[in-house]
Amino acid sequence: MLGAADKASDFTLHTVDDVPISLSDMFQTSRSTLLVFLRHLG
C-alpha cells in the first residue's frame, strides 16, 4: 500500500478504445492524475 507522497510504479492500461496509456504518459501532461477503476458489468 502506498502512503502519502509515495510514488506509484509505472504501469500501462488500455482505454475503452483499446489505446494503451501509461501512468508516466499521464504525468507528462499533468502533475496530478486521478485514476478511477470501474468494474466491467458485461
N, C-alpha and C positions, 0 to 999 in steps of 0.2 A: 504494500500500500504506500502511496506517495503522501508525503507530508507537505505542509505549506512551503513554497519556494523550491521544492524538489523538481527536477527536470524529468519529464516523461521520455521514455525511449522512443526513437523514431519508428513509425510503422506505416504501412500503406494499406488503404482500403479502396473499394470500388464504389463509385456513386451509383445512383439508380439508373444512370445512363451508361453504366459499365466503364466509366473513365477512372483510371487509377489516380489517387491523390494521397500524398503522404503528409504526415504531420509537419515535416520540415518545409514542404511546399506552402503550407498554411502560414508558417511563421515568417516566410519571405515577404508576404504581403501585409502582415499584421502582427503586432506584438502579442495580442490576446486572441485566443481561439476557444470557442465553446464547442464541445463535442456532445452530440445528442444521439444516443443509440436507441433505435426503435425496434421492437421485436416484430418480425415478419408474421403476419396473421393469415397468410395464404396457405 
